[in-house]
Amino acid sequence: MLGDAARIRAVSARIVIRVNAGVVLAVGAALLVPLVISWLYGDGSWRSFLFPGAAMIALGGTGVLVTRPPSSRAVGYVSNRDVYLSVTLAWVLAALLGGVPFLLEGTFGSLLDSTFEAMSGFTTTGATLLSDIEAETPSILFWRSMSQWLGGIGIVVLFVAVAPTLGFGAARLLGAEVSGLTETRFTPRIADTAKALLVIYLALTLGGVLALLLAGMNLYDSVVHSFATVATGGFSPKTASIAFYDSLAVEAVLVVFMVLSGVSFSLYYLLYSRRRFDVVLDREVLWYVAIIVAAVFFVWGVLVFEGDYGAFHGRAFRDSAFTVTSIVTTTGFVTADFDQWDTGATTALVLLMFVGGCAGSTAGGIKVIRVLIVFRTIFQDIFRMVHPRAVTPLKMGDRILPEGVRVAVLGLFAAWVMVFVLATFLVAIQEDLTPFSSATAVAATLNVVGPGLGQVGASESYEAVNAFGRLVLTMCMLFGRLEIFTALALFSPAFWRR
C-alpha cells in the first residue's frame, strides 16, 4: 500500500512538473518572436527577450525531457487534482514569466505590476496599468498583444497539441481550458482536437489581419489588433484604443471578428469538417446574436433619447454597436468614452459584462448558455409552483439537460456572485477608489473584459488601484479565465487531502 501511494505521488508530481515545464518552454519560445520584432525595428529592447527567453527554453526543455515517461503506457492514472493543479499553476507561471520582459525593460518597477499586466494578457482581460501606451517600444507592445493571442487558445492547449503524452489526462487538461457546456473532444484523438482548435484559431487570426490591412491599417497594427480581437483580449498599441483610427471600416472589421470570436470553436469545426450547416442555427448562437442586436438598439435608443450625441444619431449608433459588441464578447476595445453616457446605457454595459460570449469560445463572462439555463430554471420553478404535479424536464432546444448540468450551472452562478461580492469588498477597502469604480473593476476583471467604469473606465488605466487591489484583481482575472471552480478548488482543504 505504501509503495502504491508513493508511486501515485511520484506520477502526480511528474505530471504537474511536466505540464508546467511545457509552459515554461512555450513562453520562452514565444519570446523569440518579439525578439525578432525588436531587431527589425531597432528599438533596443532585444535584451528583455533574448536572455529570459533563452533561460526559459533551457529550463523548460530540461524539465520536459526529465519528466518524459518511458512509454505512452507508463503515464498512469491522472487525477482531477493533478489536472486542476497543473492548469492553475500553468496560468500563474505564465503570468509571472510573461511579465519578466516588462520588468527588464523598465515598463514596470515591481513584480506585482508586471504580473498584473501579463496576467491581463494571458487571461485575455485587457486591463492595463499603462497610461501612455505609445511610450513603450514596438516589441514590448507586440509581446503584450501576443500574450493575449497565446492566452486565447490556452497555453495548456498549445502544450497538449505539440506534446500529447499525458494520455487520458490530456483530455481533462483540455476540458479545464476550453470553457463551457461544449464537447472538449470532436476528433478521436485529443491531440487532433487541440490541433483542430489551433487551425481554426490561426485561420481567424489571418483573416483578421488581411481584413484590417484592407481597411487601411498598417501591417504591425493589423497583426497586434488581430491578436487581441481573435483572443477577445482588447490590448491596443494606442492609448486611445480604436478611437485613435476614427475609421468606420476598421470598426466594422473588428465588430465582425469580435462576434465571430465569441462563437464556440466546436461549431466552426462542425461547419468545416462535417458540413453541418445547421450549426449556424445553434440555440446559444441565436441568443448570442439576439442579445447583441437588442443591446445595441437599447443603448442607441438611450443615447438618442437622452441627447448624449445631440443630432448625431448615426455616430451614436456606430459607437453603440462597437461598444456593445466589445463588451459582450469581453474584448474591451474602445471607440467612445462610455463613462460619459447616461446611467441606463452604462448599467446595460455592466450587465453585459457578466453575460459574455458562447461556451467554447475565447470570450469571458458566465456565457450565454449558462445565463439561458439560469433563466429557464427560474421560469420552470415558477411553473412548478402553479402546477406541482407537472413533469417539466429542463430543455434547451430539442435537448433535455440532465439534472447535474442544471445544478452545476446554478452552483457556478452562485460562486461567480460570491467571488464578485467578496472581491468588490476587498478592492473597495482602498479609500481613493469609489465603491462604483471598485465594483466595475472587479466585474471587468472577473469577466475578463478589461475597461470598467469610473476611475478604471474607458479613458483610464488601472493606475488608481493600490497594490492590494491589484493583487485581488489579478486573482479575479485568473478565476474568471478558469471559470471559478478550477482555481477555487485549490483553496479547499479537501483538495490537499489524499
C-alpha positions in Angstrom: 0.0 0.0 0.0 2.8 2.4 0.9 4.6 1.5 -2.3 1.5 2.3 -4.3 0.9 5.6 -2.5 4.5 6.6 -3.2 4.2 5.7 -6.9 1.0 7.7 -7.2 2.6 10.7 -5.6 5.6 10.4 -7.9 3.3 10.2 -11.0 1.3 13.2 -9.8 4.4 15.2 -9.3 5.8 14.3 -12.7 2.6 15.2 -14.4 2.4 18.6 -12.7 6.1 19.3 -13.3 5.9 18.2 -17.0 2.9 20.4 -17.8 4.4 23.5 -16.2 7.8 22.7 -17.8 6.0 22.7 -21.1 4.5 26.1 -20.2 8.0 27.5 -19.4 9.3 26.1 -22.7 6.3 27.6 -24.6 6.7 31.1 -23.1 10.4 31.0 -23.7 9.9 30.0 -27.4 7.2 32.7 -27.8 9.7 35.4 -26.5 11.7 34.8 -29.7 9.0 36.4 -31.8 9.1 39.9 -30.1 12.9 39.5 -30.1 12.8 39.4 -33.9 10.4 42.4 -33.9 12.9 44.3 -31.7 15.7 43.6 -34.2 13.6 44.6 -37.1 12.5 47.9 -35.5 15.9 48.5 -33.8 14.1 49.6 -30.7 16.8 48.4 -28.3 14.5 46.0 -26.3 16.1 42.8 -27.5 17.8 42.1 -24.2 14.4 42.0 -22.5 13.5 39.0 -24.6 16.8 37.2 -25.5 18.1 36.4 -22.1 14.8 35.4 -20.3 13.8 33.5 -23.5 17.0 31.5 -23.6 16.8 30.7 -19.9 13.2 29.6 -20.1 13.8 27.4 -23.2 16.7 25.7 -21.4 14.9 25.2 -18.1 11.6 24.2 -19.7 13.2 21.9 -22.2 15.2 20.2 -19.5 12.0 19.7 -17.4 10.1 18.2 -20.3 12.9 15.8 -21.0 13.5 14.8 -17.4 9.8 14.1 -16.8 9.2 12.2 -20.0 7.6 8.8 -19.3 9.4 5.7 -20.5 6.4 4.8 -22.8 3.0 6.1 -23.6 1.5 3.3 -21.5 3.6 4.4 -18.4 1.6 7.5 -17.9 -0.5 6.1 -15.1 -3.7 7.5 -13.7 -4.2 11.2 -13.8 -6.4 12.5 -11.0 -8.7 15.5 -11.1 -6.4 17.1 -8.5 -3.4 16.8 -10.9 -5.4 18.4 -13.7 -6.7 21.4 -11.6 -3.3 22.0 -10.0 -1.5 21.7 -13.3 -3.8 24.2 -15.1 -3.9 26.7 -12.3 -0.2 26.7 -11.8 0.4 26.9 -15.5 -1.5 30.2 -15.8 0.2 31.7 -12.7 3.6 30.6 -14.0 2.8 32.0 -17.5 1.8 35.4 -16.0 5.0 35.5 -13.8 7.3 34.6 -16.6 5.4 36.7 -19.2 5.9 39.8 -17.0 9.7 39.4 -17.0 10.3 41.4 -20.2 8.2 44.3 -18.7 10.5 44.2 -15.6 13.7 44.1 -17.6 12.6 46.9 -19.9 11.6 49.1 -17.0 8.0 49.3 -18.1 7.0 48.4 -14.5 9.1 48.7 -11.4 7.6 45.8 -9.4 6.8 42.1 -9.8 3.2 42.7 -8.9 2.7 45.2 -11.7 4.4 43.2 -14.3 2.4 40.1 -13.3 -0.8 42.1 -13.4 -0.1 43.2 -17.0 1.0 39.7 -18.1 -2.0 38.1 -16.3 -4.3 40.5 -18.1 -2.6 39.5 -21.3 -2.7 35.7 -20.9 -6.2 35.7 -19.5 -7.3 37.9 -22.4 -8.6 40.5 -20.0 -7.1 43.7 -21.4 -7.0 45.7 -18.2 -3.8 47.8 -18.2 -1.6 49.8 -15.8 -0.1 51.8 -18.7 -1.4 55.4 -19.0 0.8 56.2 -22.0 1.0 53.1 -24.2 2.7 54.8 -27.1 5.7 55.5 -24.9 6.6 51.7 -25.0 8.7 50.2 -27.7 7.1 48.3 -30.6 8.5 44.9 -29.4 7.2 45.4 -25.9 3.7 46.2 -27.2 3.9 43.3 -29.6 4.6 40.9 -26.7 1.8 42.5 -24.8 -0.7 41.7 -27.6 0.9 38.3 -28.4 0.4 37.2 -24.8 -3.4 37.7 -25.3 -3.2 35.6 -28.5 -1.4 32.8 -26.7 -3.8 33.0 -23.8 -6.9 33.0 -26.1 -6.4 29.4 -27.1 -4.7 28.5 -23.9 -1.1 27.8 -23.0 -2.0 24.3 -21.8 -3.9 23.5 -25.1 -0.9 24.6 -27.1 1.2 22.2 -25.0 -1.3 19.4 -25.4 -1.2 20.0 -29.2 2.6 19.6 -29.5 3.3 17.1 -26.8 0.3 14.8 -26.3 2.0 12.4 -23.9 -0.4 12.6 -20.9 -2.8 10.1 -22.3 -6.3 10.4 -20.8 -5.1 13.3 -18.6 -4.7 15.4 -21.7 -8.4 15.3 -22.4 -9.1 16.6 -18.9 -6.5 19.3 -19.3 -8.2 20.4 -22.4 -11.5 20.3 -20.7 -10.2 22.5 -18.0 -9.1 25.0 -20.6 -12.0 25.0 -23.1 -14.8 26.6 -21.1 -18.5 25.9 -21.2 -21.1 23.3 -21.9 -19.4 22.0 -25.0 -17.7 18.9 -26.2 -14.0 19.1 -25.5 -13.2 16.3 -28.0 -14.6 16.3 -31.5 -11.9 14.1 -33.0 -11.0 10.6 -31.9 -7.5 11.7 -30.7 -7.2 14.5 -28.2 -4.0 15.8 -29.9 -6.1 16.1 -33.2 -8.7 18.1 -31.2 -6.1 20.6 -30.0 -4.6 20.9 -33.4 -8.0 21.5 -34.9 -8.6 24.3 -32.4 -5.2 25.8 -33.5 -6.1 25.7 -37.2 -9.4 27.4 -36.6 -7.7 30.0 -34.4 -4.9 30.7 -36.9 -7.5 31.0 -39.8 -9.5 33.6 -37.8 -6.2 35.5 -37.0 -5.0 35.5 -40.6 -8.5 36.6 -41.8 -8.5 39.5 -39.2 -5.0 40.6 -40.4 -6.0 40.7 -44.0 -9.3 42.4 -43.4 -7.6 45.1 -41.3 -5.0 45.7 -44.0 -7.8 46.2 -46.5 -9.5 48.6 -44.0 -6.4 50.8 -44.1 -4.3 49.7 -41.1 -0.5 49.2 -41.4 0.9 45.6 -41.1 2.1 46.0 -37.5 -1.2 47.4 -36.2 -3.2 44.9 -38.2 -1.3 41.9 -36.6 -1.4 43.1 -33.0 -5.1 44.1 -33.2 -6.0 40.8 -34.9 -4.2 39.0 -32.0 -6.3 40.9 -29.5 -9.5 40.6 -31.4 -9.5 36.8 -32.0 -8.4 36.3 -28.4 -11.2 38.8 -27.3 -8.5 40.5 -25.3 -8.5 44.2 -26.2 -4.9 45.3 -25.9 -4.1 48.0 -28.4 -0.8 49.7 -29.1 -2.7 53.1 -28.9 -3.6 54.8 -25.7 -6.9 55.8 -27.3 -7.5 52.2 -28.4 -9.6 52.0 -31.6 -10.8 55.6 -31.3 -7.3 56.6 -32.5 -8.1 55.5 -36.0 -11.6 57.0 -36.2 -12.3 54.7 -39.1 -15.7 53.2 -39.9 -14.0 50.4 -42.0 -11.7 49.4 -39.1 -14.5 49.4 -36.6 -16.7 47.3 -38.9 -14.0 44.7 -39.4 -13.4 44.5 -35.7 -17.1 44.2 -34.9 -17.4 41.2 -37.3 -14.3 39.4 -36.0 -15.3 40.1 -32.3 -18.6 38.5 -33.0 -17.0 35.5 -34.8 -14.5 35.1 -31.9 -17.3 34.9 -29.4 -18.8 31.8 -31.1 -17.9 28.3 -30.0 -14.9 26.9 -31.9 -16.6 23.5 -32.0 -19.3 24.9 -34.2 -16.6 26.1 -36.7 -15.2 22.6 -36.7 -18.5 21.0 -37.4 -19.3 23.6 -40.1 -15.9 23.0 -41.9 -15.3 19.3 -41.5 -18.7 17.8 -41.5 -20.6 20.4 -43.5 -23.1 20.7 -40.6 -24.7 23.9 -41.8 -27.4 23.6 -39.2 -24.9 24.7 -36.5 -25.5 28.3 -37.6 -28.9 27.8 -36.1 -27.5 26.7 -32.7 -29.7 27.9 -29.9 -26.9 29.6 -28.0 -25.5 31.3 -31.1 -29.0 32.7 -32.0 -29.4 34.1 -28.5 -25.9 35.4 -28.5 -26.6 37.4 -31.7 -30.1 38.4 -30.4 -28.5 39.8 -27.2 -26.0 41.8 -29.2 -28.6 43.3 -31.5 -31.1 44.1 -28.8 -28.4 45.7 -26.6 -27.2 47.8 -29.5 -30.6 49.2 -30.2 -31.3 49.7 -26.5 -28.1 51.6 -25.8 -28.5 53.6 -29.0 -32.1 54.5 -28.0 -31.0 55.7 -24.6 -28.2 57.8 -26.1 -30.6 59.4 -28.6 -33.4 59.9 -26.1 -31.1 61.5 -23.5 -29.4 63.6 -26.1 -25.8 62.4 -25.3 -24.9 62.8 -29.0 -27.2 65.7 -29.9 -28.3 65.4 -33.5 -25.5 62.9 -34.4 -27.7 59.8 -34.3 -25.5 58.0 -36.8 -22.4 58.4 -34.7 -24.4 57.3 -31.6 -25.4 54.1 -33.4 -21.8 53.5 -34.6 -20.4 53.9 -31.0 -23.3 51.8 -29.6 -22.7 48.9 -32.0 -19.0 48.8 -31.4 -19.1 49.2 -27.6 -21.9 46.7 -27.0 -20.1 44.1 -29.2 -16.8 44.8 -27.5 -18.3 44.4 -24.0 -20.5 41.3 -24.8 -17.5 39.5 -26.4 -15.4 40.7 -23.5 -12.8 42.1 -25.9 -12.6 45.6 -24.4 -11.7 47.7 -27.4 -12.9 51.4 -27.0 -14.1 53.9 -29.6 -16.0 56.2 -27.1 -15.7 57.3 -23.5 -18.8 55.4 -22.3 -18.3 56.8 -18.8 -20.0 59.9 -20.1 -23.1 58.0 -21.3 -26.4 58.0 -19.5 -26.9 55.7 -16.5 -29.2 53.4 -18.4 -26.6 52.8 -21.1 -23.8 52.2 -18.6 -25.9 49.9 -16.5 -26.6 47.8 -19.6 -22.9 47.6 -20.3 -22.1 46.4 -16.8 -24.8 43.7 -17.1 -23.5 42.6 -20.5 -20.0 42.1 -18.9 -21.4 39.2 -16.9 -23.2 37.6 -19.9 -20.1 37.1 -22.2 -19.9 35.1 -25.3 -20.7 31.5 -26.2 -19.3 28.5 -24.4 -16.2 27.1 -26.0 -15.1 30.5 -27.4 -12.3 32.8 -26.3 -14.8 35.2 -24.7 -15.2 35.5 -21.0 -18.2 36.1 -18.8 -20.6 33.5 -17.4 -21.5 32.5 -21.0 -24.8 32.8 -22.9 -25.8 29.2 -22.5 -25.5 29.3 -18.7 -27.5 32.5 -18.5 -30.2 30.8 -20.5 -30.2 27.8 -18.2 -30.5 30.1 -15.1 -33.5 31.9 -16.6 -35.1 28.6 -17.8 -34.7 27.2 -14.3 -36.4 30.3 -12.7 -39.3 30.0 -15.1 -39.5 26.3 -14.6 -39.7 26.6 -10.8 -42.4 29.3 -11.1 -44.4 26.9 -13.4 -43.9 24.1 -10.9 -45.3 26.3 -8.1 -48.5 26.7 -10.1 -48.6 23.1 -11.4 -46.8 21.0 -8.7 -47.7 17.7 -10.4 -46.4 18.6 -13.8 -43.3 16.8 -15.2 -41.1 19.5 -16.7 -37.6 18.4 -17.8 -35.2 21.2 -18.4 -34.8 21.5 -22.2 -32.5 23.5 -24.4 -34.0 23.3 -27.9 -34.6 19.6 -28.5 -32.1 18.5 -26.0 -33.1 17.5 -22.4 -30.4 18.6 -20.0 -29.5 16.3 -17.1 -30.2 17.5 -13.6 -26.5 17.5 -12.9 -26.0 20.2 -15.6 -28.6 22.4 -14.0 -27.1 22.0 -10.6 -23.6 22.7 -11.9 -24.7 25.9 -13.7 -26.5 27.2 -10.7 -23.5 26.4 -8.5 -21.2 28.2 -10.8 -23.6 31.2 -11.0 -23.6 31.4 -7.2 -19.8 31.1 -7.0 -19.5 33.9 -9.5 -21.7 36.2 -7.4 -19.8 35.2 -4.2 -16.4 36.0 -5.7 -17.7 39.2 -7.2 -19.1 40.5 -3.9 -16.0 39.4 -1.9 -13.5 40.9 -4.4 -15.5 44.1 -4.6 -15.4 44.5 -0.8 -11.6 43.9 -0.7 -10.9 46.3 -3.5 -13.2 48.9 -2.0 -11.2 49.0 1.2 -8.9 51.4 -0.7 -10.1 54.9 0.2 -9.1 56.6 -3.0 -11.3 54.3 -5.1 -15.0 54.8 -5.2 -17.3 51.8 -4.5 -18.7 52.1 -8.0 -15.2 52.0 -9.5 -14.3 49.1 -7.3 -17.4 47.1 -8.4 -16.8 47.7 -12.1 -13.1 47.0 -11.8 -14.0 43.6 -10.3 -16.7 43.0 -12.9 -14.3 43.9 -15.7 -11.5 41.6 -14.5 -13.6 38.7 -13.2 -15.4 38.6 -16.6 -12.1 39.3 -18.5 -13.5 42.4 -20.2 -10.8 45.0 -19.5 -12.0 48.5 -19.0 -14.5 49.2 -16.3 -16.2 52.4 -15.4 -15.4 55.4 -13.2 -11.7 55.6 -12.2 -11.0 52.4 -14.3 -13.1 53.5 -17.2 -12.7 53.6 -21.0 -10.3 56.5 -20.9 -8.4 55.5 -17.8 -6.0 52.7 -16.8 -5.9 50.8 -13.5 -3.2 53.0 -12.0 -5.7 54.3 -9.4 -5.9 50.9 -7.8 -3.4 50.3 -5.0 -1.1 47.3 -4.6 -3.5 45.2 -2.6 -6.3 45.9 -5.0 -4.1 45.0 -8.0 -3.4 41.7 -6.3 -7.1 41.0 -5.8 -7.9 42.0 -9.4 -5.0 39.8 -10.7 -6.7 36.8 -8.9 -10.0 37.8 -10.4 -8.5 37.6 -13.8 -7.2 34.1 -13.0 -10.6 33.0 -11.5 -12.5 34.4 -14.5 -10.3 32.7 -17.1 -10.5 29.4 -15.3 -14.2 29.9 -14.6 -14.0 29.9 -10.8 -14.1 26.3 -9.8 -10.8 25.1 -11.3 -8.9 27.8 -9.3 -11.2 27.8 -6.3 -10.6 24.1 -5.8 -7.1 24.8 -4.6 -8.4 26.8 -1.7 -10.4 23.8 -0.4 -8.7 21.7 2.4 -10.2 18.6 0.9 -8.2 19.3 -2.3 -4.9 18.7 -0.4 -6.0 15.6 1.5 -5.2 12.2 0.0 
